Amino acid sequence: MKRPTTVTASFAIFSLMAFLGLHAEEAPQAHVDRGQDTFFQDYCFGCHGKDGKVKGDFDLREFKDADDLKANPELLSDIMKALRDGDMPPEKAKQPKAEARTAFAIHVEQLLDESLRLHATVPRTPARRMNRFQYANAVKDLLDLKVDLFVLPERIARDLSGYFQPLTGRMPERIEVGNRIMGKGQLIVPRLRGVSPFAQDLKAVNGFDNRADLLTISPVLMESFLELSLSIFQSSDFGPKTCGKWKDWFEPPPASEPVDKAVRARLGQLLPQAFRRPVDDETLDRYAAATLQCIQEGDSFSQAMQATAGAALASPRFLYVYDGATTGDKPEPLDDFELASRLSFFLWSSAPDDALLAEAEQGRLSDPAVLAAQAERMMNDCRMKRFCDAFASQWLKMENLVACEPDRTRFPDFYQFGIVSHSMFGSVHMMLEPLLLFETVFVENRPITDFIQSDFTYRSEQLSQFIAHEKKIAPPQNGQSWSEVCVFTRQPVSTKREGGIITTCAVMTMTSSPIDTKPISRGKWIIETLFNDPPPPPPANVPDLAEAIADKEQEKEMTLREKFELHRTRSDCASCHVKIDAFGFALENYDAVGRWRDNDDNGHAIDPSGTLFKRTKFATAEQFKDALLAEKGRFARGFAGHLLKYALGRELVPGDKPVLDRIVAASATEDLRMRQMMTQVILSEPFRVKFNPAEKLSAAQP
């Protein structure tokens, strides 16, 4: 692309500002002049095109006019975000007045909205293979198993006392919950012997393990699915006592009923439930013929039906959550059965139940009122525990706590009463506090701002004493490890040093090193988790702080802020540090295992002060939470984005911006309550449509 001259670029900026109807503080001039006092010229052009210099990621000289810029919604989205977050202009550059920045941001947002209407790319609706968690739930629900299919480390907080009852709208004051650390042993629970899970699926960066592009399938994995499905029915534990569907599908028919008729009748129920939609006669005939052939070859009726059920569980129709093709170049509504699957896998991580399929069969589910009513019904079901298990732990990045091993010399009580090296007191008890708070916000339909600051928390006696540096933790009774059963009680919170998820020991520990805090990790966690705005990866060859300071005696006298100033002297580090540092240093009063302190290890008084998004100043950790609450709209947008990503199984694109705006605006009328926001996600257009156009073949393709 031929780059415009500087004069042409100046005219482009002038034209854009004329289109936006915005100039800086002086009145607009009638002639084109390089000194035209426009926002872009004053605050953007220096890094993005002036005199051929391009310090940023784009060159404004490439855009001749506003229409040219509107053709780039991704770029406009980046500009909008930089203005909103206060990231640009750079910290040491000339800064616009707050009023000018706000006014300009409003106009850019209007331009972005028009750009998205005209040029936004519509993402394809991906077909998703079930992940391990969904597969286990779907099989258990389909067969009405009374035991677990196999061990699932994804279930961190196991309900041992029946506390999770969404229909009541209230969490108990006292909760018995079982836990062993994710992936390192689980409670012994009833399950089918001889059934082994396939490997846990990868989790997307700043995302979830249900994202379609990560859920690939290979011939080896396809073969393992067949072996897995057959092992379910070959398990010595599979039978009338463990399978609630035994009588309906696997029990031999009475002698008066012809076998072929019984086979078709049973499969006529099993296959539509397994495939989550009606099956045609050809498919039913094929499965029935296979079943009858097994019987003719000597299998009993039960054995033949189980073999056929195993084949159904290995079918792509069961393994994949998919939608039909679209015919045009625009999204089309999901059919009712597709919508039923999308809803059930979002809320229950499983297949639709009979009630949901019945609504789909009658063609009623696509009615927004019926869809909302079904969502409410499902959110009152105990199977919503699966949503809390899968979404919450991944949103909060709890897997990072598993790998944490604080220094045993500095933090010996973190390991107190551990039976083996990996059964750490800290990780087991710490991990449950934020997860129980998440469940409470959902069950009681509280505002999502409780994730930032709540007036309650759930803690075990051991965790409370650990936080208070007390040494009164009672040993386990009757030979039972505290890592197997934990008793948590609801406790009021009287200070903003506690409450919410951010300042829990779990988050503070997993964002620290074994010996000290890591402000950058903490800041990065907040902007990724709360605001859904991950920073770019750090540049290569960034020296460690300790390596950057040659004088070790001088290092002992330096505060952590002073040490990090060394990083900020690098231009490729400074832009991200400006964005992250305020969040991280605001939490420096919490040590590497999340306990409050006033001074660092060198005796320096901790300074948590900072400015949030270049707007709100704070001096303490408590004021930092107030500043976050003042940005609740931004947080709500970030949280809605996480929900939408999880619901759709794909990454978000700039075209999703108007959808998020509508979700947050509608939820705000209900005080940003959890269930209302989830309902708005379900009623949103991306949730209810699909876009799967047929691939166009070139002349060279067969």
C-alpha positions in Angstrom: 0.0 0.0 0.0 1.4 3.4 -1.0 1.8 5.6 2.1 0.3 9.1 1.9 2.5 12.1 2.2 2.7 14.0 5.5 0.4 16.8 4.1 -2.1 14.2 2.9 -2.0 12.5 6.3 -2.6 15.8 8.0 -5.6 16.3 5.7 -6.8 12.8 6.6 -6.7 13.6 10.3 -8.4 16.9 9.6 -11.1 15.1 7.6 -11.6 12.5 10.3 -11.9 15.1 13.0 -14.4 17.0 10.8 -16.4 13.7 10.5 -16.3 13.2 14.2 -17.3 16.8 14.8 -14.5 17.1 17.4 -11.5 19.4 17.7 -9.4 20.2 20.7 -10.0 23.3 22.8 -9.5 25.8 20.0 -12.2 26.5 17.4 -11.8 24.7 14.1 -9.9 26.5 11.4 -11.2 26.9 7.9 -7.9 25.8 6.3 -5.9 22.6 6.4 -2.7 23.2 8.4 -0.2 20.8 10.0 -0.6 22.6 13.2 -4.3 22.0 13.2 -5.1 21.5 16.9 -7.0 18.2 16.6 -6.9 15.3 19.1 -5.1 12.9 16.7 -2.5 15.5 15.7 -1.8 16.5 19.3 -1.8 13.2 21.0 -1.6 10.3 18.5 0.2 11.4 15.3 3.6 11.8 17.1 3.9 8.0 17.5 1.7 6.9 14.7 3.0 8.6 11.6 4.6 12.0 12.1 7.7 12.5 10.0 7.7 8.8 9.0 8.0 7.6 12.6 5.8 4.7 13.6 6.4 3.8 17.3 3.0 2.1 17.7 1.5 -0.9 16.0 -0.2 1.1 13.2 0.5 4.1 11.0 -2.2 6.7 10.7 -0.8 7.8 7.3 -2.3 4.6 5.8 -5.9 6.0 6.3 -7.0 8.6 3.8 -10.3 9.5 5.5 -12.9 8.4 8.0 -14.4 5.8 5.6 -10.9 4.2 5.3 -10.6 4.0 9.1 -14.1 2.6 9.4 -13.1 -0.3 7.3 -10.8 -1.4 10.2 -13.1 -2.3 13.1 -10.2 -4.1 14.9 -8.1 -1.0 14.8 -10.9 1.3 15.9 -11.6 -1.2 18.7 -7.9 -0.9 19.8 -8.1 2.9 19.7 -11.3 2.9 21.7 -9.8 0.6 24.3 -6.6 2.6 24.6 -8.7 5.8 25.2 -11.0 4.1 27.7 -8.2 2.6 29.7 -6.0 5.7 29.6 -3.2 3.7 28.0 -2.6 6.3 25.3 -1.0 8.7 25.0 2.0 7.1 26.7 2.6 8.1 30.3 5.4 10.6 29.6 3.8 12.1 26.6 1.5 15.2 26.4 -1.8 14.3 28.0 -5.2 15.6 27.0 -7.6 17.0 29.5 -10.1 14.5 30.9 -13.0 16.2 29.2 -11.3 16.1 25.9 -10.4 12.5 26.2 -14.0 11.5 27.2 -15.5 13.5 24.4 -13.2 12.1 21.9 -13.8 8.5 23.2 -17.5 9.0 22.8 -17.1 10.0 19.1 -14.7 7.2 18.4 -17.2 4.7 19.9 -19.9 6.0 17.6 -17.5 5.5 14.7 -16.7 2.0 15.9 -20.3 1.1 16.2 -20.9 2.1 12.6 -17.8 0.3 11.5 -19.0 -2.9 13.2 -22.4 -2.6 11.5 -20.7 -2.3 8.1 -17.5 -4.3 8.3 -17.5 -6.7 11.3 -16.5 -10.2 10.5 -19.1 -12.7 11.5 -17.3 -15.7 13.2 -18.2 -19.2 12.2 -20.1 -21.2 14.8 -17.7 -23.9 15.7 -18.5 -27.6 16.1 -17.2 -28.6 19.5 -16.2 -32.0 20.7 -17.2 -32.6 24.3 -14.4 -32.1 26.8 -13.8 -34.7 29.5 -16.0 -33.0 32.1 -18.9 -32.7 29.6 -18.5 -36.3 28.4 -18.7 -37.7 32.0 -21.8 -35.6 32.8 -23.6 -36.4 29.5 -23.0 -40.2 29.9 -24.1 -40.1 33.6 -27.3 -38.1 32.7 -28.1 -40.3 29.7 -27.9 -43.5 31.6 -29.1 -42.1 34.9 -26.0 -43.5 36.6 -26.1 -43.6 40.4 -22.3 -43.5 40.6 -19.6 -41.3 38.9 -18.4 -42.4 35.5 -14.8 -41.9 36.5 -12.7 -39.7 38.8 -12.9 -36.0 37.8 -10.3 -33.7 39.3 -12.2 -30.8 37.7 -14.7 -31.1 40.6 -12.8 -29.3 43.2 -15.4 -28.5 45.8 -17.4 -31.7 46.3 -20.8 -31.3 48.0 -20.8 -33.8 50.9 -23.8 -32.5 52.8 -26.2 -31.4 50.1 -25.6 -27.8 50.6 -25.9 -26.7 47.0 -29.7 -26.1 46.5 -30.2 -23.2 44.1 -34.0 -23.4 44.4 -33.8 -22.3 48.0 -31.9 -19.1 47.1 -29.8 -19.5 50.2 -26.5 -21.1 51.0 -26.2 -22.7 54.5 -24.2 -21.2 57.3 -22.2 -24.4 57.7 -20.9 -26.4 54.8 -19.2 -29.7 54.6 -17.1 -29.9 51.5 -14.7 -32.4 50.2 -11.5 -31.6 48.3 -8.2 -32.8 47.3 -6.0 -30.7 45.1 -6.8 -30.7 41.4 -5.1 -33.5 39.6 -3.3 -34.9 42.6 -5.7 -37.4 44.0 -9.3 -37.2 44.8 -11.8 -38.3 47.4 -12.8 -42.0 47.0 -16.3 -41.8 45.6 -18.4 -44.6 44.1 -17.7 -45.0 40.4 -17.6 -47.6 37.6 -14.7 -49.9 38.1 -12.6 -50.4 35.0 -13.6 -47.1 33.3 -10.6 -44.7 32.8 -11.0 -41.1 31.6 -9.2 -39.7 28.6 -6.6 -37.0 29.1 -7.8 -33.6 30.4 -8.3 -31.1 27.6 -6.2 -28.0 27.2 -7.4 -24.7 28.5 -7.4 -21.7 26.3 -5.1 -18.8 27.4 -7.4 -16.5 29.3 -10.2 -18.8 28.4 -11.8 -22.2 29.0 -11.3 -25.8 28.1 -14.5 -26.0 26.0 -13.1 -23.8 23.2 -13.7 -25.5 19.9 -10.4 -24.9 18.3 -8.6 -26.8 21.1 -11.0 -29.8 21.1 -9.6 -31.6 18.2 -9.9 -35.3 17.6 -7.4 -37.7 16.1 -7.8 -41.3 14.9 -6.1 -42.4 18.1 -8.5 -40.4 20.2 -11.4 -41.7 18.2 -10.4 -45.2 18.9 -10.0 -44.4 22.6 -13.6 -43.1 22.7 -14.8 -46.4 21.3 -12.8 -48.3 23.9 -14.1 -46.0 26.6 -17.7 -46.3 25.6 -17.5 -50.1 25.5 -15.7 -50.2 28.9 -18.7 -48.5 30.5 -21.0 -51.3 29.7 -18.4 -54.0 30.4 -17.7 -52.6 33.9 -18.6 -55.1 36.6 -20.4 -52.3 38.4 -22.8 -51.5 35.5 -26.2 -53.1 36.1 -29.7 -52.5 37.5 -28.3 -51.0 40.8 -26.1 -48.4 39.1 -28.1 -47.6 35.9 -31.4 -45.9 36.3 -32.2 -46.6 32.7 -31.7 -50.4 33.0 -35.3 -51.3 33.0 -36.2 -49.0 30.2 -33.4 -49.9 27.8 -31.4 -53.0 28.8 -33.8 -55.3 30.7 -35.0 -58.2 28.4 -38.6 -57.7 27.1 -41.4 -60.0 28.2 -41.8 -63.2 26.2 -45.0 -61.9 24.6 -43.1 -59.0 22.9 -41.3 -59.7 19.7 -37.5 -59.0 20.1 -37.2 -56.9 16.9 -40.1 -54.7 18.1 -38.6 -54.4 21.5 -35.2 -53.4 20.0 -36.7 -50.7 17.8 -38.8 -49.3 20.7 -35.8 -49.1 23.1 -33.5 -47.6 20.5 -36.3 -45.2 19.5 -35.9 -43.7 23.0 -32.2 -44.1 23.5 -30.8 -42.7 20.3 -32.8 -39.4 20.3 -31.6 -38.7 23.8 -28.0 -39.7 23.0 -27.9 -37.6 19.8 -30.0 -34.8 21.4 -32.4 -34.6 18.4 -34.8 -36.9 16.5 -33.2 -39.7 14.4 -34.4 -40.7 11.0 -35.7 -44.1 10.1 -32.5 -45.0 8.2 -30.4 -44.4 11.3 -32.8 -46.3 13.6 -32.8 -49.2 11.1 -29.1 -49.4 11.0 -28.7 -49.5 14.8 -31.5 -51.9 15.2 -30.0 -54.2 12.6 -26.7 -54.2 14.4 -28.4 -55.1 17.7 -30.4 -57.9 16.2 -27.2 -59.3 14.6 -25.5 -59.4 18.0 -28.5 -61.4 19.3 -28.4 -63.8 16.4 -24.7 -64.4 17.1 -25.4 -65.4 20.6 -25.5 -62.3 22.8 -28.3 -61.8 25.2 -30.7 -59.0 24.7 -29.0 -57.0 27.5 -25.6 -57.5 26.0 -26.7 -56.6 22.5 -28.4 -53.4 23.7 -25.3 -52.4 25.7 -23.0 -53.0 22.8 -25.3 -50.8 20.6 -25.4 -48.1 23.3 -21.6 -48.2 23.4 -21.5 -47.6 19.7 -23.9 -44.7 20.1 -21.6 -43.1 22.7 -18.7 -43.3 20.3 -20.6 -41.7 17.4 -19.8 -38.1 16.4 -23.5 -37.3 16.8 -23.0 -37.9 20.6 -19.4 -36.6 20.9 -19.9 -33.3 19.1 -22.0 -30.3 19.9 -22.7 -29.1 16.5 -25.2 -27.0 14.4 -26.5 -27.4 10.9 -25.3 -25.5 7.9 -26.5 -22.0 7.0 -27.6 -21.1 3.5 -26.7 -17.4 3.2 -23.9 -15.0 4.1 -25.6 -14.0 7.4 -26.2 -15.8 10.6 -29.5 -17.7 10.9 -31.5 -18.8 14.0 -30.6 -22.1 15.6 -33.3 -24.7 15.3 -34.8 -25.6 18.7 -32.8 -28.8 19.2 -29.5 -26.9 18.5 -30.6 -24.3 21.0 -31.4 -26.9 23.6 -27.9 -28.3 23.3 -26.3 -24.9 23.5 -28.3 -24.1 26.6 -27.7 -27.3 28.4 -24.0 -27.4 27.7 -23.7 -23.8 28.9 -25.5 -24.3 32.2 -25.1 -28.0 33.0 -22.1 -29.1 31.0 -24.3 -31.9 29.7 -27.0 -32.9 27.3 -30.5 -31.5 27.4 -33.0 -33.3 29.8 -36.4 -34.6 28.8 -38.2 -31.3 29.6 -35.9 -29.2 27.4 -36.1 -31.7 24.5 -39.9 -31.6 24.8 -39.9 -27.9 24.4 -37.6 -28.2 21.4 -39.8 -30.9 19.9 -42.8 -28.6 20.1 -40.9 -25.8 18.5 -41.3 -23.5 21.5 -37.8 -23.1 22.7 -36.9 -20.4 20.2 -39.5 -18.2 21.8 -37.5 -15.8 24.0 -40.0 -16.1 26.9 -39.9 -19.9 26.8 -36.1 -19.8 26.5 -35.8 -17.6 29.5 -38.3 -19.7 31.5 -36.3 -22.9 30.7 -33.0 -21.1 31.7 -34.6 -20.2 35.1 -35.8 -23.7 35.6 -32.3 -25.1 34.9 -30.6 -22.5 37.1 -32.7 -23.8 40.0 -31.5 -27.3 39.4 -28.7 -28.9 41.4 -26.9 -29.7 38.2 -25.9 -26.0 38.2 -23.1 -27.2 40.5 -21.4 -28.3 37.3 -21.4 -24.7 36.0 -19.8 -23.5 39.3 -17.2 -26.3 39.1 -16.2 -25.7 35.5 -16.6 -22.0 35.0 -15.5 -20.6 38.3 -12.3 -22.5 38.7 -11.2 -21.7 35.2 -12.3 -18.1 35.3 -10.3 -17.6 38.6 -7.4 -19.7 37.2 -7.4 -21.9 40.3 -5.1 -24.4 38.5 -2.3 -22.0 39.2 -2.7 -22.7 43.0 -1.9 -26.4 42.4 1.6 -25.7 41.4 2.3 -23.3 44.3 4.7 -24.5 47.0 5.6 -21.6 49.3 9.0 -21.9 51.0 8.7 -24.4 53.8 11.1 -22.4 56.0 9.3 -19.1 55.7 5.8 -20.5 55.7 5.8 -23.8 57.6 2.1 -23.6 58.7 1.1 -23.6 55.0 1.9 -27.3 55.1 0.6 -28.1 58.6 -1.2 -31.4 59.0 -0.3 -32.4 55.4 -0.4 -36.2 55.2 1.9 -36.3 52.2 3.9 -33.6 50.5 1.2 -32.6 48.0 -1.6 -32.5 50.6 -0.9 -29.0 51.7 -3.1 -27.3 54.2 -2.9 -24.0 52.4 -3.9 -25.1 48.9 -6.8 -27.3 50.1 -8.4 -24.8 52.4 -7.5 -21.7 50.4 -8.9 -23.0 47.1 -12.3 -23.5 48.6 -12.9 -20.0 49.9 -13.2 -18.2 46.5 -15.1 -21.1 45.0 -17.7 -21.1 47.8 -18.1 -17.4 47.5 -18.7 -17.8 43.7 -21.4 -20.5 44.5 -23.0 -18.2 47.0 -23.2 -15.3 44.5 -24.9 -17.7 42.1 -27.3 -19.5 44.5 -28.4 -16.3 46.2 -28.4 -14.3 42.9 -26.2 -11.6 44.4 -24.6 -8.7 42.4 -21.4 -9.8 40.7 -19.7 -6.8 42.5 -19.5 -9.2 45.5 -16.6 -10.7 43.6 -14.8 -7.5 44.2 -16.0 -6.8 47.8 -18.6 -8.9 49.8 -19.8 -8.5 53.3 -19.2 -12.2 54.0 -16.9 -15.0 53.3 -16.7 -18.8 53.9 -13.7 -20.1 55.9 -12.7 -23.1 57.8 -11.4 -22.9 61.4 -8.0 -23.9 60.1 -8.0 -21.2 57.4 -9.1 -18.5 59.9 -6.4 -19.4 62.3 -3.8 -19.5 59.5 -4.7 -16.0 58.4 -4.5 -14.8 62.1 -1.1 -16.5 62.5 -2.6 -18.6 65.3 -1.3 -22.1 66.2 -4.4 -23.7 67.5 -5.3 -25.9 64.6 -6.8 -29.1 65.9 -5.4 -32.4 64.4 -7.8 -34.5 62.3 -10.1 -36.9 64.2 -10.7 -40.6 63.8 -7.8 -41.1 61.4 -9.4 -38.8 58.8 -7.3 -36.3 57.0 -8.4 -32.6 57.0 -7.7 -32.7 53.2 -10.7 -35.0 52.7 -13.5 -33.2 54.5 -13.4 -29.5 55.3 -16.0 -27.7 57.4 -16.6 -24.1 56.3 -18.8 -21.5 58.0 -20.2 -18.3 56.8 -18.5 -15.3 58.4 -19.3 -11.6 58.3 -16.6 -9.3 56.9 -16.1 -6.0 58.7 -13.2 -4.6 56.8 -12.4 -4.2 53.1 -9.1 -5.9 53.7 -11.2 -9.0 53.5 -14.2 -10.0 51.5 -14.6 -10.6 47.8 -12.3 -12.9 45.7 -9.3 -10.6 45.0 -7.7 -10.6 48.4 -8.3 -14.3 49.3 -5.3 -16.2 50.3 -5.8 -18.4 47.2 -5.4 -15.6 44.7 -2.6 -13.9 46.7 -0.6 -17.2 47.0 -1.0 -18.3 43.4 0.2 -14.9 42.2 3.4 -15.0 44.3 6.7 -16.7 44.2 7.7 -19.3 46.8 9.4 -16.6 48.9 7.8 -13.2 48.0 5.0 -11.4 46.3 4.9 -10.8 42.5 3.1 -7.5 41.8 3.2 -8.1 38.1 1.5 -11.5 38.4 -1.1 -10.0 40.7 -1.8 -7.1 38.4 -1.9 -9.4 35.4 -4.4 -11.7 37.2 -6.7 -8.7 37.9 -6.8 -7.3 34.4 -7.2 -10.7 32.9 -9.8 -12.1 35.3 -11.8 -9.0 36.3 -11.6 -7.0 33.1 -11.0 -9.7 30.5 -8.2 -7.6 29.1 -5.0 -9.7 28.9 -1.8 -7.8 28.3 0.6 -8.8 25.5 3.3 -11.4 26.5 6.5 -9.8 27.9 9.4 -9.1 25.6 12.2 -11.6 25.3 15.3 -11.4 27.4 13.8 -9.3 30.2 16.4 -9.7 33.1 15.3 -10.9 36.5 15.0 -8.1 39.1 17.9 -9.7 41.1 20.1 -9.8 38.1 19.4 -6.2 37.2 20.8 -4.9 40.5 24.5 -5.4 40.7 24.9 -4.1 44.3 23.3 -6.6 46.6 23.6 -4.4 49.6 21.8 -1.7 47.7 19.1 -4.2 46.8 18.3 -4.8 50.4 17.7 -1.1 50.9 15.4 -0.8 47.9 11.7 -1.1 48.1 9.9 -3.3 45.5 8.6 -0.2 43.7 12.2 1.1 43.3 13.3 -2.3 41.9 10.5 -2.3 39.4 11.5 1.1 38.2 14.5 -0.6 36.5 12.1 -2.5 34.3 10.2 0.6 33.4 13.3 2.2 32.0 12.9 -0.2 29.0 10.5 1.2 26.5 9.2 -2.3 25.6 8.4 -3.0 29.2 7.1 0.4 30.2 3.8 0.3 28.3 2.6 -2.9 30.1 4.0 -1.8 33.5 1.9 1.3 33.3 -1.1 -0.8 32.8 -0.3 -3.5 35.4 1.7 -1.9 38.2 -1.1 0.0 39.9 -3.1 -3.3 40.4 -0.2 -5.3 41.7 1.3 -2.8 44.1 -2.2 -2.1 45.5 -2.0 -5.6 47.0 1.5 -5.5 48.5 0.1 -5.5 52.0 -0.7 -9.2 51.4 2.4 -11.4 51.7 3.2 -14.4 49.6 0.5 -16.6 51.3 -2.1 -13.8 51.5 -1.7 -12.6 55.1 -1.8 -8.9 55.9 1.4 -7.1 56.7 2.3 -3.4 57.2 6.0 -3.7 56.3 8.0 -5.7 53.7 10.7 -8.2 54.6 13.3 -5.4 54.7 11.2 -3.4 57.2 10.1 -0.8 54.7 6.6 0.5 55.1 4.5 -0.7 52.3 3.1 1.9 49.9 0.0 0.5 48.0 -1.0 3.9 46.5 -1.7 4.4 42.9 -4.1 5.6 40.2 -6.6 3.4 38.5 -7.0 3.9 34.7 -5.4 7.3 35.1 -8.5 8.6 36.8 -9.1 7.4 40.4 -6.4 7.8 43.0 -6.2 5.5 46.0 -3.8 5.3 49.0 -4.7 2.0 50.6 -5.8 -1.5 49.7 -9.3 -0.6 50.9 -9.5 2.4 48.7 -8.2 0.3 45.8 -11.4 -1.9 46.2 -13.5 1.3 46.2 -11.8 2.3 43.0 -12.5 -1.1 41.4 -16.2 -0.8 42.5 -16.3 2.7 40.8 -15.4 0.8 37.6 -18.1 -1.8 38.0 -19.4 -1.2 34.5 -16.0 -2.1 33.1 -15.9 -5.2 35.4 -19.4 -6.2 34.4 -18.4 -6.0 30.7 -15.3 -8.2 31.4 -17.4 -10.7 33.3 -20.1 -10.8 30.6 -17.3 -11.4 28.1 -16.1 -14.4 30.0 -19.6 -15.8 30.2 -20.2 -15.3 26.5 -16.9 -17.0 25.6 -17.7 -20.0 27.8 -21.3 -20.2 26.4 -20.2 -20.1 22.8 -17.0 -22.1 23.0 -15.0 -19.5 21.0 -13.0 -16.3 21.4 -14.7 -13.0 21.2 -14.3 -10.7 18.2 -14.8 -6.9 17.8 -18.3 -7.6 16.4 -19.3 -8.9 19.8 -18.9 -5.4 21.3 -22.5 -4.3 20.8 -23.8 -7.6 22.3 -21.7 -7.0 25.5 -23.0 -3.5 25.7 -26.6 -4.7 25.6 -25.9 -7.5 28.1 -24.4 -5.1 30.6 -27.1 -2.4 30.1 -29.9 -5.0 30.6 -28.1 -6.5 33.7 -27.5 -3.1 35.2 -31.3 -2.6 35.6 -31.2 -5.6 37.9 -28.2 -4.4 40.0 -25.8 -6.6 37.9 -27.2 -9.8 39.6 -25.6 -13.0 38.6 -28.5 -14.9 37.2 -29.9 -11.9 35.3 -26.6 -11.5 33.6 -26.5 -15.2 32.6 -30.0 -14.9 31.3 -29.1 -11.9 29.2 -26.2 -14.0 27.7 -28.7 -16.7 26.8 -31.1 -14.2 25.2 -28.3 -12.5 23.2 -28.2 -12.8 19.5 -24.8 -14.8 19.2 -26.2 -17.4 21.6 -29.3 -17.9 19.5 -27.9 -17.9 16.0 -25.4 -19.9 13.9 -23.2 -19.1 10.9 -22.0 -22.1 9.0 -21.9 -21.2 5.3 -20.9 -23.9 2.9 -17.3 -23.7 1.7 -17.0 -22.3 -1.8 -14.8 -24.4 -4.1 -12.5 -22.7 -6.5 -12.3 -23.9 -10.1 -9.1 -25.8 -9.3 -10.8 -27.8 -6.6 -12.7 -31.0 -7.3 
